[in-house]
């Protein structure tokens, strides 16, 4: 036992001296060329959970709006050829996720719906932008939707071609 208590500190010192030079804050890989306006991959925006919200109703050829908490869905006139019972669900979560049903509902050719997702409860970092993304049930980003940020309402409006699950995403813009 006495020999073991002498060997353990020696092994710890050898490991310390061997491993510490590899732990540095400097980049060791070659630097990639910097692209102005290059976009890093999207990640879901961390947010403070809001209370769950739900809205449903009939929307048809005249269009309509549904609001659930701070989020809203706008279907313009002509986007649907018949009345459809639709729902908008915003569960309480650490990401601003919105589910639209009936899943897979498509709009008339040339039309889209617009989903406004609030970011007022989210932690935003300098140098990032927000966008609406289509997500899987496990919150994997499937598709980035064309999005417009509205700083006046602290929301992002995404253009949707079909009903599915969507969430607020952050991407970094590198200059």
TABEL-V612500 format. One record per pair of residues at least 4 apart in sequence whose C-alpha atoms are under 8 Angstrom apart, sorted by the first residue. I is the first residue (numbers start at 0). J is the second residue. Records with the same first field share a line. If there is no record, write none. Layout:
I=J  J
This chain:
0=4
1=5
2=6
3=7
4=8
5=9
6=10
7=11
8=12
9=13
10=14
11=15
12=16
13=17
14=18
15=19
16=20
18=22
26=30
33=37  173  174
34=173  174
35=173  174
36=172  173  174
37=172  173  174
38=170  171  172  173
39=170  171  172  173
40=170  171
41=140  168  169  170  171
42=140  168  169  170
43=94  140  166  167  168  169
44=94  95  121  122  123  129  167  168  169
45=93  94  121  122
46=92  93  94  95  118  120  121  122
47=92  93  94  120  121  122
48=91  92  93  94  95  120
49=91  92  120
50=68  90  91
51=68  88  89  90  91
52=67  68  88  89  90  91
53=66  67  68  86  87  88  89
54=65  66  67  86  87  88
55=65  84  85  86  87
56=65  84  85  86
57=82  83  84  85
58=62  63  64  74  79  82  83  84  85
59=63  76  79  80  81  82  83
60=76  77  78  79  80  81  82
61=75  76  77
62=73  74  75  76  77  78  79
63=73  74  75  76
64=71  72  73  74
65=71  72  73  86  87
66=70  71  72  87
67=71  87  88  89
68=89
69=116  117
70=89  97  114  115  116  117
71=114  115  116
72=87  112  113  114  115
73=112  113  114
74=78  111  112  113
75=110  111  112
77=107  110
78=106  107  108  110  111  112
79=106  107
80=107
84=101
85=99  100  101
86=98  99  100  101
87=97  98  99  100
88=97  98  99
89=95  96  97  98
90=96  97
92=96
94=166  167
95=116  117  118  166  167
96=164  165  166  167
97=116  164  165  166
98=162  163  164  165
99=162  163  164
100=104  162  163
101=162  163
102=161  162  163
103=161  162  163
104=161  162
105=160  161  162
106=110  111  112  160  161
107=111
110=160
111=158  159  160  161
112=158  159  160  161
113=156  157  158  159
114=156  157  158  159
115=154  155  156  157
116=131  154  155  156  157  166  167
117=152  153  154  155
118=153  154  155  167
119=153  154
123=127
126=171  172  173
127=169  170  171  172
128=169  170  171  172
129=148  155  167  168  169  170
130=143  144  145  146  147  148  155  156  157  167  168  169  170
131=143  144  145  146  155  156  157  165  166  167  168
132=140  141  142  143  144  157  165  166  167  168
133=140  141  142  143  144  163  164  165  166
134=138  139  140  141  142  163  164  165  166
135=139  140  141  164
136=164
144=157  158  159
145=157  158
146=155  156  157  158
147=155  156  157
148=153  154  155  156
149=153  154  155  156
150=154
155=167
